[in-house]
Amino acid sequence: MNYTEIKQEIHLHKGLIWEIVFFILIAVLVVLVVIFYLHSRIQKRIINSSACYTEMRTSQQPAIYQVTARYMKTPIFNVIYDTKEKTQKMKCVCPSGDKKTTIKRIPYYDMNVTADGQQRVKYVDKLMCDCEQTMDVSADDPKFSYYGEKGISNFMYDQENTGFFDNIFIGYNSEYDTSGVRNIE
């Protein structure tokens, strides 16, 4: 083998090495693009199906939220929160009749009380409804169940669980106005 043949052989090897390096670089880039694509698809699917993320996203928007209280599977009253107007009200929804139903100690979250140490969790002493049957019960009776907005339902069972309302005020705290009138009907 002479010098020119050796030189050509070295050039061939250099060209082959650069081709291998270029191929590996392209393969790595393709793998990274596929990984990023799959990651974004999985992330979208998680965001769309996550109950926690959906609750956080929707609870930060001013809206009307409602929970229905049922006593032994019969709807008795609704608790309705209007986070834009910062009002809360209770409405009888039991099958109407001529008998008096009294529900005592219904918890609600007062959205108009300032956060300077005043209690936000309040109670309605009595809610009187005209229903098909006579009842005199407390809202903390274990036979009550609450259906509707998950965060409010959790609050109705455990008044220390105010995370739903905390998220609302964090979401649009700059618009928080404490001068509104409280409506409990």
C-alpha positions as CSV (number, residue, x, y, z in Angstrom):
1,M,0.0,0.0,0.0
2,N,1.4,3.3,-1.0
3,Y,1.0,6.7,0.6
4,T,-1.9,7.9,-1.7
5,E,-3.9,4.7,-1.0
6,I,-3.5,5.2,2.7
7,K,-4.5,8.9,2.4
8,Q,-7.6,7.9,0.5
9,E,-8.4,5.2,3.1
10,I,-8.1,7.8,5.9
11,H,-10.4,10.2,4.0
12,L,-12.9,7.4,3.6
13,H,-12.9,6.7,7.3
14,K,-13.2,10.5,8.2
15,G,-16.2,10.7,5.8
16,L,-17.8,7.6,7.4
17,I,-17.2,9.0,10.9
18,W,-18.9,12.3,10.0
19,E,-21.8,10.4,8.4
20,I,-22.2,8.3,11.6
21,V,-22.1,11.4,13.8
22,F,-24.7,13.2,11.5
23,F,-27.0,10.1,11.6
24,I,-26.8,9.9,15.4
25,L,-27.6,13.6,15.7
26,I,-30.6,13.3,13.4
27,A,-31.8,10.2,15.3
28,V,-31.5,12.1,18.6
29,L,-33.5,15.1,17.3
30,V,-36.3,12.8,15.9
31,V,-36.5,11.0,19.3
32,L,-36.7,14.3,21.1
33,V,-39.5,15.6,18.9
34,V,-41.5,12.4,19.4
35,I,-41.0,12.6,23.2
36,F,-42.1,16.3,23.3
37,Y,-45.1,15.5,21.2
38,L,-46.1,12.6,23.4
39,H,-45.5,14.6,26.5
40,S,-47.8,17.4,25.3
41,R,-50.6,15.0,24.3
42,I,-50.4,13.2,27.7
43,Q,-50.4,16.6,29.5
44,K,-53.5,17.7,27.6
45,R,-55.3,14.5,28.5
46,I,-54.4,14.8,32.2
47,I,-55.6,18.4,32.3
48,N,-58.9,17.6,30.6
49,S,-59.6,14.6,32.8
50,S,-58.3,15.8,36.1
51,A,-61.0,16.6,38.6
52,C,-58.7,18.7,40.8
53,Y,-57.4,20.8,37.9
54,T,-60.9,21.3,36.5
55,E,-62.2,22.3,39.9
56,M,-59.4,24.8,40.4
57,R,-59.8,26.3,36.9
58,T,-63.6,26.7,37.2
59,S,-63.7,27.7,40.8
60,Q,-61.5,30.8,40.1
61,Q,-64.2,32.1,37.7
62,P,-67.1,34.2,39.0
63,A,-70.2,32.0,38.6
64,I,-73.2,30.5,40.4
65,Y,-72.6,27.3,42.2
66,Q,-75.3,25.1,43.8
67,V,-75.5,22.2,46.2
68,T,-78.7,20.2,46.9
69,A,-79.2,18.9,50.4
70,R,-81.1,15.6,50.5
71,Y,-82.6,14.0,53.6
72,M,-82.9,10.3,53.1
73,K,-82.7,10.8,49.3
74,T,-85.4,13.5,49.2
75,P,-84.2,16.9,48.1
76,I,-85.0,19.4,50.9
77,F,-83.1,22.6,50.2
78,N,-80.4,24.2,47.9
79,V,-77.5,26.3,48.9
80,I,-76.7,28.7,46.1
81,Y,-73.5,30.8,45.9
82,D,-73.1,33.6,43.4
83,T,-69.4,34.4,43.5
84,K,-69.7,37.4,41.2
85,E,-72.3,39.1,43.4
86,K,-70.8,37.6,46.5
87,T,-74.1,36.4,47.8
88,Q,-75.4,33.1,49.2
89,K,-78.9,32.0,49.6
90,M,-80.9,28.9,50.6
91,K,-84.0,27.8,48.8
92,C,-86.5,25.1,49.8
93,V,-86.9,22.4,47.1
94,C,-88.7,19.7,49.0
95,P,-91.9,18.3,47.4
96,S,-94.4,21.1,48.4
97,G,-97.1,20.4,50.8
98,D,-98.9,21.9,53.8
99,K,-96.6,20.5,56.6
100,K,-93.9,22.5,58.2
101,T,-90.3,21.3,57.9
102,T,-87.6,22.9,60.0
103,I,-83.9,22.5,59.2
104,K,-81.6,23.9,61.8
105,R,-78.0,25.0,61.8
106,I,-77.3,25.1,58.1
107,P,-73.7,26.1,57.5
108,Y,-72.7,28.6,54.8
109,Y,-69.6,30.5,53.8
110,D,-70.1,34.3,54.1
111,M,-68.3,35.7,51.1
112,N,-68.7,39.3,52.3
113,V,-66.9,39.2,55.6
114,T,-63.4,40.5,55.5
115,A,-60.5,38.2,56.3
116,D,-59.3,40.3,59.3
117,G,-60.1,37.8,61.9
118,Q,-63.9,37.6,61.5
119,Q,-65.5,34.3,61.1
120,R,-66.4,33.4,57.5
121,V,-68.3,30.2,58.3
122,K,-71.7,31.1,59.5
123,Y,-74.9,29.2,60.3
124,V,-78.6,29.7,59.5
125,D,-80.4,29.0,62.7
126,K,-83.6,27.8,61.0
127,L,-84.9,27.3,57.5
128,M,-88.6,26.8,57.4
129,C,-90.1,25.0,54.4
130,D,-93.6,23.8,53.4
131,C,-93.2,20.2,52.5
132,E,-95.2,17.0,52.1
133,Q,-93.9,15.7,55.5
134,T,-93.1,17.2,58.8
135,M,-89.5,17.2,59.9
136,D,-87.5,18.9,62.5
137,V,-83.8,18.1,61.8
138,S,-80.4,19.6,61.9
139,A,-78.3,20.0,58.8
140,D,-75.5,18.0,60.4
141,D,-77.7,14.9,60.7
142,P,-75.9,11.9,59.1
143,K,-79.0,11.2,57.0
144,F,-78.3,14.4,55.1
145,S,-76.3,14.1,51.9
146,Y,-75.1,16.9,49.6
147,Y,-74.9,16.8,45.8
148,G,-73.6,19.4,43.4
149,E,-70.3,21.4,43.3
150,K,-67.8,19.1,45.0
151,G,-65.9,21.8,46.9
152,I,-69.2,23.1,48.4
153,S,-70.4,19.6,49.2
154,N,-67.2,18.9,51.1
155,F,-67.7,22.2,53.0
156,M,-71.2,21.2,54.0
157,Y,-69.9,18.0,55.5
158,D,-66.8,19.6,57.1
159,Q,-66.9,23.4,57.7
160,E,-63.2,23.5,58.2
161,N,-62.8,22.5,54.5
162,T,-62.9,25.9,52.9
163,G,-60.5,25.2,50.0
164,F,-63.2,25.8,47.4
165,F,-63.8,29.3,48.6
166,D,-60.2,30.0,49.3
167,N,-59.5,29.2,45.6
168,I,-62.2,31.6,44.5
169,F,-60.7,34.5,46.5
170,I,-57.2,33.7,45.3
171,G,-58.5,33.6,41.7
172,Y,-59.9,37.2,41.7
173,N,-58.8,38.7,44.9
174,S,-58.2,42.2,43.4
175,E,-62.0,42.4,42.7
176,Y,-62.9,41.4,46.2
177,D,-65.4,43.8,47.6
178,T,-66.6,43.6,51.2
179,S,-69.3,46.3,50.9
180,G,-72.0,44.0,49.4
181,V,-75.2,43.0,51.2
182,R,-75.6,39.4,52.3
183,N,-78.6,37.5,51.1
184,I,-79.9,34.5,53.0
185,E,-83.4,33.6,52.1
